[in-house]
Amino acid sequence: MNLQQLRYLCEVARNGLNMSLAASSLNTSQPGISKQIRQLEIELGVEIFERSRNRVSGITAIGKHVVALAQDVVSQVNHIRSVAHDFGRDTSGALIVATSHTQARYVLPKVLEQFTRRYPGVDLTLRQGDPEQIAEMVMAGEADLGVTTETYRKDPGLALLPCRKFQRVVVVPAGHPLLKLKSITLAAVAQYPLVAYEKAYTGRRLVVEAFEREGLSPKIVLSGTDADVIKACVEHSIGVAILSEVTFDPKRDPALRAVPLGNLVQPSFTTLAIRRPRRLRAYEYDFILMCSPHWTRSRVDKALAQAVPSRTSRTVI
């Protein structure tokens, strides 16, 4: 057994069992990957993959355990290299942050400004996705940190650090009938078409659940991933929208109005996602503190040091 075989194994699993994609991402040949994985199976005496007509069609029960452990080994090797590379050089390096459009557009700009000013030698990269994609990038080591709304993915290897709380508002065009109400209700909002986030987003789920608790069914006429696009649709009277208060600015959105919903819909939380266990570099701690000062270095270390249940029972990504 060698590290190269484990890397091949992880890459095949990460690419949905597609050998061609795995070979392409690793800049090698498909026959080479197949040969190495077959040699690993012979050495271990178990079948890792199910095969049909010489094609990989699934992962065996024992294979899921092997892949999960291989992912841990590869991650720790990458961690060792990162520690060696960054030793004594924590003012330079690279930081990849996976985040959503809302966080990148409305929450992170001040943090990014402060961070780049303090660490001009760090190559900072933002990668955008929905909450599930952000979790996947962090777990796969494709991003160092994730910044998103609270994710409903509860992976034991993913530490979630809540940072900031934002209330929900209903966003409507100026002059909309809802603005004439003395107090807003979900029943009143339900009378109008709703422009919402796509289903992968926590904001969509919390809004729908709030309506359902009142025995209501929102009339969602359009879904999107971008708060700016959603607001543009509201401005053109396609519908109303329920968004985080951070996405609305009277100066930036002069044609729109926002009405606070209070406790009618659960608030949203900006949350940091970090794969554990791993060692953070000095500038990663600072990035976290810039996002939320209450997450001191010792508190972050404590959160990352929490016992991680055995990965052998974890569903392979």
N, C-alpha and C positions, 0 to 999 in steps of 0.2 A: 504493500500500500504506500502511495506517495501523495504529496500535496497536489500535484498536477491532476491525478485521478479524481481527487476530491473536488477540485475546481471544475473539472469537466462535469462531474455529477451534479453539482450545484447549478451550473449554467444550463444544463438540459432541463432540470426541474424548473428553473426560473423562466425558461422560454416555452413553457407549456408542453414539454416533451418533444419539441421540434428540434431534431438534430442539426438541421441545416442552419437554423437561426443561431443555435448555440455555437456551431463551428464558425459562423460569420462573426459573431461578437468576440470570439477568442482568437480570430485570425488564424485558424487552423483548418484541417480537413475533416469532413464528416466521418470517413472511414477511420481516421486516427482517433477520434473521440469514441466511436463505437468499440474499437479494439481495446482502448484503455479501460473503458467501463466494463467490458467483458472480462478482462484480466482481473479487475477488482472483484467481480462477482465470483470468479473461480477461486481467488485467494480466500475470500470470505466464506465461500461455500453456500452462498444464498443467491437467489434471484432478486435483484433490486428493481428491475423493470419487468412489466408484463409485455410480451411480444406477440404480434400476430403477423404472420407472413414476413418475418424478419424486420418488422417495423415496431417501434416502441408504442404501445397502446395504453399503458397505465403504469402505476407504481404499486408494487406489492405491499402487503401489510408490513413486512420487515423492512422493505425498501423505504417506507416513510420514516421509520426510525433512523435508518442509516443516513438518509438525506438530511434530516433535521440535525443530526450530530455533525455531519460534514459541513453544513452551513455554519455551525458554531466554530468548528476548527478553522475554516477559511476566514471567518470574521476575526477570530483572535490573532491569526497570522497577520492580517491586514492591520490590526491594532498594534501589534509588536512593531511592524514597520513604521507605523505612524509615530509611535513613541520615540523610536530611534531617530526618525527624520526630524522630529520637532524638539528633541532634547537640546535645551539651551537656545532654541530659536523660536520662542513663543511670540515674537513680535513679527514674524514672517511665516508664510505658509499659504494655506488655502482653506476656505470655509465655504461649504456648499449648503445652502438653506433651501429646503423644499417648502413651498407655501402656496396659498390660494391667491386668486386675484384680489379678493377683498383685503386680505392681510397685506399684500404687496402694495396695493394702491392707497389704503387708508390708515393702516396701523404701523407699518414698518418704516416709512420714509424717514422719520425723525431718528429712529434707531440706526438706520443705515448711514445717515449723515454723520451721526456721532461716532459710529464704529469706524467708518472709513477715515475720519479725521484722526482718530486715536491710533489706528493700525493701517497706515498707508502701505505697509509691506505685505499685507494679507490680500490674496486674490479672492475676492468675494463673488460668489455666483448664486443667483436665484433660479430655482426650477419650479415651475408652477404645475399644479394638478388639483384634483378634488381631494377631500379628506382621506379616502381610501388609498389613492395613488400616493399621497404624501407619506402615509404610514408604510406603504410598500417600499418607497425609496429609502426611508430611514432604516427599515429592517434589513434591506438588501445591501446597505452600506453605500448606496448611490448618493446619499445626502447625509451630512453630519448632524443637522438639526432639522426638525419640522416645525413650522409655525402655522397653525390652522385653528379653526373653531374646534371645540371638543369633538374628538372622534369617538364613534361608538365601537370601534375595533378595540377589543380588550385582549391584546396579546401580552402574555406575561413578560416577554422580553422587551416591551416598549414602555418606558417611563413617561408619564404624562404630567406636565407641570402647568397648572392653571395660572394665568398671568393677569388678564384684565377682563372685567365684566362689562357687557354692553346691553342696554335695554333694547327692546324692539319698538319700532315705530311703523305706522301705516303711512305710506307715501302716496300722495294723490296730486292731481293737477290743481293749480290755483283756481278757486271758485267751485271746487267739487262739493256736492251736497253733504258729504260726511263732515265737512268743516263747520257746518251749521249746527251740528249736534252738541248739546251741552256735555254729554259724556259718551264716549265711544264704546261700542260693544262689538263682539265678533258676529253677532246676528246681523248687525247693521252692515258690517264689512262684507258678509257673505252674500249680500244682495248684488254685489258688483263683481265683474270678472276679475280674476287674480293673475298677476304675472309673478311667477315664483322661480326659485332656483331649481336646478335639475334634482332628481331623486337622490343622487349620490351625496348631496350636501346636507349637513346637519340642520341648517336653517330651514330647509324645506320640510324635513321630518318634524321638527318642533312646531312649525306653523300648522301642519296638517293635524298633528296630535291635539293641538289646542282647539281646533274646530271640532274634531271628533268628540272631545270631552263635553262639548256643548250640544252634541247631537246634530252637528252641522256638516255639510259637505261643501268645501270651497270649489268654485267654478274656475279651475286653473285653465286658462286659455293659451298660455305660452310659458315655456320654461327656458332658463338660460343659466350660464355659469358666471356671468359678469354683472356686478351691481350697476355699473355704468350703463350697460345695455338695457337692463331691467328698468332703470330710471328713465331712459330715453323712450321706452315703450309706454311707460306711465305718462310721460309728457305728451305723447301722441294719442292719449286717451284709449289705449288698447285695454287697459285695466288698472287696478290699484296694486300696490305691492307692500309686503310686510318685510322690512329689512332691519339690519342692525343700525342703531342710531349713529354709529361712526361713519356710515356711508352717506349721511345727509349733511349738507352744509348750505344754509340759506344764501350765502354769497355765491357759492359755486352752482347752486340749483335754484335760480331765481324764479323759474316757472313752476316750481313744485312746492308743496307744503308737507310737513311731517307732523303726525299726531301721535304722542306717546301712548303705548298700549299698556303700560304698567305691568300688572301681574297677569294680564290676559294671555300672554304668550311668554314662555320661559326665556330668560335672557340668554345671550350667547357669551362664550368665554374664549378669549384668545388663549391657546394652549400650546406649550412647547412639547415636542415629542423627541425623545432621545433613546437610541437603542442601548440596552444594558446587557451585560456589564461592559463598560469601556472607560478609558481614561480621557478626560477632557483637557484640551490645551488651554493655556491661560486666557487667550483671547475668546475662546468659546464661553468660558465662565463670564467674561465681561459682556459678551453679547447677550447672555441670558439675563444678567443684572440690568442691562440697558432696557430689556423688554419688561422686566419686573424687578424692582429693587429688593422686594421681600425674599427673593430666591438667592440667599447668600450662598457662598461657596460650600459651606458646611451642610446647608440644607439640601443643596443639589447632590452632593456626595452621598448623603444619607438616602435620598430617593433612588440614586443609582445603585446603591449597595444593598437594597432590599433583596431578600432571597428570591431567586428566579426559579419557579418550578421546573421539574425535569422537562427538557424539550422533546423527549421521546414521545410525549403524548400530543405534541403540537401538530396541527394540520400544516402540511407543507404548502408554502406559498407558490 
